[in-house]
Structure formats: structure tokens, C-alpha cells
């Protein structure tokens, strides 16, 4: 494990683009953002409203599903304030963490530095990041807010990132894809990608290992703590 965190932003060709200092109150990753500025600004605003949006603990479904996997290269999609990325790095994984919010990435970098965890940060949307194809042994997307497009760009990007023999782990709150689910939250479920949509794209090159709803291990504090059940999709790319 490295003593210092790597805080560079990686551009789409994978080469370092420079570094920036981490901050818990404002954006640290303002250079080289690749994606929709409106999406970035929306999430920057959400994170800026609170000193901490999430619990600071790794997601329970991630911990459970990764327990039997040998550490390798992992992509953490929508890494937020970095709890999953830090846990993975400390468990021996080579971590690339992607996030649209520069505010969140600044906090994640600070937390990772405090933990002595080495993480590569990518400030981009998933569909726009142009990550090296078939290059990750694990792609983890925990409760991602991936916007749906007619061409299925986000779903394809998730699948394309997984190396042969690797695993895609997609976890979401149960029931969020139902039409009435967005009434209280002010969002339309039809605008977002859900595990069932990704599962529908899996062909003969994939084997579904887990596709189920289960009780959620709910961390103390943080947004989303009221959700009690998860939908867990774990699929392995065969070739």
C-alpha cells in the first residue's frame, strides 16, 4: 500500500494530467472534466449543501460480493466521497475511481490521503470517460445515478470496461425503478439506468452469478439510509 494518495486526474488516454490539492468544502478536480457540465454542476451543488453526504463506510453489498475475489484492477463508478474506493485500495485492489462531482472527488482524495490509500481519480461521466476497454477485473457501480440514453451509452460503458474473466457488480435500491418511486424524490425513474436494463444486454459472453433482491446492510448516517433492500446484479464476463 502506498504511503501517499495519487491525486492526479486521469484524462481519457490514461496519462496523468497534473494534480490538485484536496478540499472538503469545494471542488479540487476542476481540470480536464469530461462529461455534461450540467450533470457535474448538479452534483457539485448537492455535495456542497452538506459537509458529508454519505456515511463514510463501504457499501455492504460490495463488501459481501468482493470477499471471495482475488484483488486486481477495479473501476469504482460514481465513487462519491470515496468510501468504497478506499476500502478496495486497502484490501489490495488497484483502484480507479470515477465521479462527475469535483466537490465529491476533493473530499474523496482527502479521506484517502488520511487513510494512506492509493487511488487514481477520474473526473468524468461514465459514458464520456472513454476508459480503456476490457481493462478491469471488477467494475463496481453502487447505487449509480446513470442517465439513460437511446443508445444505451452508460449500460454499454459498464459492460465494455470489464476484462474477460472479470466481474460486473451493479447494486441499486430495490423499487427505485417503479413509476411511483420518484414522486417523493422529484425524479423520473424512466430517466435512469437500472440493473434490469443491464441484465437484458448480457449475452452468451456473460454468466449471471447473482441477480436478486436482498435486505440491505444499512450504514449509520448518510443519505439513503432509509432504503432497506438492494437489488444486486453480479455477472462474470466469460470472454
Backbone torsions as a table, in degrees:
resi	resn	phi	psi	omega
1	UNK	NA	134.9	-178.3
2	UNK	-73.2	151.4	178.2
3	UNK	-76.8	-30.3	-177.3
4	UNK	-120.2	149.4	178.6
5	UNK	-82.5	141.0	172.6
6	UNK	-81.6	118.7	-174.2
7	UNK	-109.9	15.7	-179.9
8	UNK	-76.8	150.3	171.1
9	UNK	-87.8	130.6	-179.8
10	UNK	-95.3	122.8	173.0
11	UNK	-74.0	179.3	-170.8
12	UNK	-70.1	-13.0	177.2
13	UNK	-90.5	-0.3	175.8
14	UNK	85.9	-2.8	-179.8
15	UNK	-91.0	149.9	-178.3
16	UNK	-60.9	142.0	-179.6
17	UNK	-114.6	15.1	-177.7
18	UNK	111.4	-180.0	-177.4
19	UNK	-133.8	165.1	177.1
20	UNK	-147.8	155.2	-178.8
21	UNK	-80.3	149.3	-178.0
22	UNK	-85.4	148.9	177.3
23	UNK	-140.1	144.2	178.6
24	UNK	-90.7	-4.3	-174.7
25	UNK	-118.6	-18.7	-176.3
26	UNK	-147.4	174.2	-178.2
27	UNK	-63.5	135.7	172.2
28	UNK	-109.9	-19.9	-173.6
29	UNK	-112.4	73.2	-176.9
30	UNK	-97.1	-13.8	-178.9
31	UNK	-88.4	144.7	166.4
32	UNK	69.4	16.8	178.9
33	UNK	-62.9	134.2	177.8
34	UNK	-120.5	113.7	-179.6
35	UNK	152.7	-170.5	-178.4
36	UNK	-77.8	117.5	-179.3
37	UNK	-60.1	-31.1	-180.0
38	UNK	-65.7	-38.3	177.7
39	UNK	-67.2	-44.6	176.6
40	UNK	-57.2	-48.3	-175.8
41	UNK	-65.5	-36.9	178.5
42	UNK	-61.1	-46.8	-178.2
43	UNK	-74.6	-33.5	172.7
44	UNK	-58.7	-40.9	178.7
45	UNK	-64.1	-40.5	179.9
46	UNK	-64.2	-44.3	-179.6
47	UNK	-68.6	-35.0	-177.3
48	UNK	-69.0	-19.4	-179.6
49	UNK	-70.9	-21.0	-176.6
50	UNK	-136.0	147.3	176.9
51	UNK	-66.6	-30.3	176.5
52	UNK	-145.6	124.0	-178.3
53	UNK	-90.1	-37.1	-175.6
54	UNK	-110.0	177.7	-171.8
55	UNK	-73.5	-23.4	-173.6
56	UNK	86.0	2.3	178.8
57	UNK	-108.6	148.1	176.8
58	UNK	-65.0	149.0	-179.9
59	UNK	-66.3	136.6	-175.1
60	UNK	-61.7	-39.5	179.9
61	UNK	-65.1	-36.8	176.8
62	UNK	-62.8	-48.9	-178.8
63	UNK	-58.8	-43.5	-178.1
64	UNK	-67.2	-42.9	-173.7
65	UNK	-79.1	-25.2	-177.2
66	UNK	-88.9	-12.2	-173.2
67	UNK	-53.5	-37.0	-177.0
68	UNK	-95.7	7.2	-176.8
69	UNK	-96.8	141.6	173.3
70	UNK	-74.6	132.3	-179.8
71	UNK	-58.4	140.4	176.5
72	UNK	-153.3	-141.5	179.4
73	UNK	-90.3	129.9	-178.1
74	UNK	-130.0	141.5	171.8
75	UNK	-109.8	121.1	176.4
76	UNK	-99.6	107.6	-175.4
77	UNK	-88.5	122.9	-177.9
78	UNK	69.7	59.2	-169.2
79	UNK	-73.6	-12.3	177.7
80	UNK	57.5	-130.7	-177.2
81	UNK	-88.0	8.7	164.1
82	UNK	96.2	5.3	-174.8
83	UNK	-61.6	-45.0	179.6
84	UNK	-66.3	-44.3	-178.4
85	UNK	-60.7	-42.0	-179.7
86	UNK	-66.5	-43.9	179.5
87	UNK	-61.3	-42.9	179.3
88	UNK	-64.5	-43.9	180.0
89	UNK	-62.0	-41.7	-179.7
90	UNK	-70.5	-20.0	176.3
91	UNK	-88.2	3.5	174.4
92	UNK	101.7	4.4	179.6
93	UNK	-80.7	149.9	172.5
94	UNK	-90.4	104.1	-163.3
95	UNK	-103.5	128.7	164.7
96	UNK	-113.8	125.0	-175.3
97	UNK	-118.9	126.5	-174.6
98	UNK	-114.2	137.9	-177.6
99	UNK	-157.3	143.4	178.3
100	UNK	-83.0	-25.1	-175.1
101	UNK	-90.6	121.9	174.5
102	UNK	-69.7	-30.6	175.9
103	UNK	-61.9	-46.8	179.7
104	UNK	-63.4	-42.4	-179.2
105	UNK	-65.1	-36.4	176.4
106	UNK	-60.8	-42.8	177.7
107	UNK	-67.1	-43.3	-179.5
108	UNK	-59.1	-43.3	179.9
109	UNK	-62.9	-39.9	178.8
110	UNK	-65.7	-43.7	179.5
111	UNK	-64.3	-41.0	-179.4
112	UNK	-66.6	-38.5	177.4
113	UNK	-61.9	-42.6	179.3
114	UNK	-62.9	-33.3	-178.0
115	UNK	-86.5	-6.0	-176.0
116	UNK	67.7	31.7	-177.1
117	UNK	-101.3	138.0	-177.7
118	UNK	-99.8	115.3	-176.7
119	UNK	-136.3	139.6	170.6
120	UNK	-94.7	128.4	-176.7
121	UNK	-104.7	136.5	176.7
122	UNK	-123.3	118.4	-179.5
123	UNK	-94.6	91.7	-173.3
124	UNK	-166.8	161.0	165.8
125	UNK	-78.4	153.2	-176.2
126	UNK	-61.4	-48.4	-176.4
127	UNK	-66.8	-27.9	-176.1
128	UNK	-93.0	-11.7	-170.8
129	UNK	-70.1	-22.6	-179.2
130	UNK	50.2	52.1	178.8
131	UNK	-68.0	153.7	178.4
132	UNK	-57.1	127.7	-176.1
133	UNK	-68.5	149.9	174.2
134	UNK	50.8	44.7	-171.6
135	UNK	-119.4	1.8	-176.7
136	UNK	-122.1	134.5	177.4
137	UNK	-75.4	-22.3	175.6
138	UNK	-143.8	129.8	169.4
139	UNK	-115.0	115.8	-177.1
140	UNK	-111.5	123.3	176.0
141	UNK	-127.1	102.1	-176.1
142	UNK	-101.2	108.3	179.8
143	UNK	54.9	48.6	-174.7
144	UNK	-75.8	144.9	173.6
145	UNK	-99.2	74.2	-177.1
146	UNK	-95.9	122.0	-178.4
147	UNK	-73.7	139.0	-179.8
148	UNK	-81.7	139.5	176.5
149	UNK	-129.6	157.6	-179.2
150	UNK	-57.9	-32.6	-178.4
151	UNK	-89.5	0.9	179.6
152	UNK	64.3	42.0	-173.1
153	UNK	-62.7	-43.8	-177.5
154	UNK	-67.9	-43.0	179.2
155	UNK	-60.9	-44.5	179.4
156	UNK	-64.1	-38.9	180.0
157	UNK	-64.3	-38.6	176.4
158	UNK	-59.9	-49.0	-177.0
159	UNK	-68.0	-41.1	-176.3
160	UNK	-65.7	-26.2	-176.0
161	UNK	-75.7	-18.9	-173.7
162	UNK	-80.8	130.8	177.2
163	UNK	-76.6	154.2	172.5
164	UNK	-53.9	131.2	-175.0
165	UNK	87.7	-9.7	-177.7
166	UNK	-86.1	176.6	-172.7
167	UNK	-123.2	137.0	168.1
168	UNK	-104.0	123.9	177.7
169	UNK	-118.5	112.2	-178.8
170	UNK	-120.9	122.2	-176.6
171	UNK	-125.9	135.4	176.7
172	UNK	-143.3	163.5	176.5
173	UNK	-70.0	132.2	-179.9
174	UNK	-64.8	139.6	175.8
175	UNK	85.1	-6.0	-177.2
176	UNK	-70.0	-21.3	-178.4
177	UNK	-87.3	0.2	179.6
178	UNK	-79.3	146.4	-173.5
179	UNK	-55.4	-33.4	-177.1
180	UNK	-82.6	-9.3	-171.8
181	UNK	-65.3	-29.2	-175.5
182	UNK	-87.1	-0.9	-175.1
183	UNK	-61.9	-45.5	-178.9
184	UNK	-77.1	-32.9	-175.6
185	UNK	-87.5	-9.7	178.0
186	UNK	74.8	26.6	177.1
187	UNK	-128.6	159.6	179.1
188	UNK	-102.7	115.8	-179.6
189	UNK	-57.0	-25.6	-179.5
190	UNK	-67.5	-13.1	-178.7
191	UNK	-84.3	-8.4	-169.2
192	UNK	-122.1	160.9	179.1
193	UNK	-89.4	133.2	-179.7
194	UNK	-121.7	159.8	-177.1
195	UNK	-53.6	-36.4	-179.4
196	UNK	-62.2	-31.9	179.1
197	UNK	-70.0	-38.9	178.1
198	UNK	-69.4	-42.5	179.6
199	UNK	-59.9	-33.9	-178.7
200	UNK	-67.8	-19.0	-179.6
201	UNK	-91.0	-8.6	-175.9
202	UNK	-76.6	120.9	-179.2
203	UNK	-105.5	-152.9	-176.4
204	UNK	-67.6	-16.3	179.1
205	UNK	-79.8	-0.1	-175.4
206	UNK	-128.0	150.6	171.8
207	UNK	-125.3	121.1	177.0
208	UNK	-77.5	121.2	-179.3
209	UNK	-97.9	-33.1	177.3
210	UNK	-143.0	131.5	173.0
211	UNK	-150.2	91.2	-170.9
212	UNK	-155.6	162.8	169.2
213	UNK	-102.5	136.9	-177.9
214	UNK	-146.4	159.7	174.5
215	UNK	-60.3	141.8	-177.4
216	UNK	-90.0	139.9	168.9
217	UNK	-80.8	105.6	-171.4
218	UNK	-92.5	118.0	177.8
219	UNK	-74.1	157.2	177.3
220	UNK	-74.1	128.1	175.2
221	UNK	78.0	168.0	178.3
222	UNK	91.6	155.5	178.0
223	UNK	-63.0	148.7	177.1
224	UNK	83.5	4.6	-177.0
225	UNK	-67.7	-15.6	-178.7
226	UNK	-79.2	-13.4	178.8
227	UNK	-76.7	129.6	-172.5
228	UNK	-106.1	-15.7	-176.9
229	UNK	-134.2	147.8	178.7
230	UNK	-114.0	152.5	162.0
231	UNK	-103.3	124.4	-175.9
232	UNK	-118.4	121.5	174.7
233	UNK	-118.1	117.0	176.5
234	UNK	-123.4	120.5	-176.3
235	UNK	-132.1	144.0	179.4
236	UNK	-111.7	132.5	176.3
237	UNK	-82.3	121.3	-174.6
238	UNK	-83.3	-31.4	-177.6
239	UNK	-161.3	NA	NA
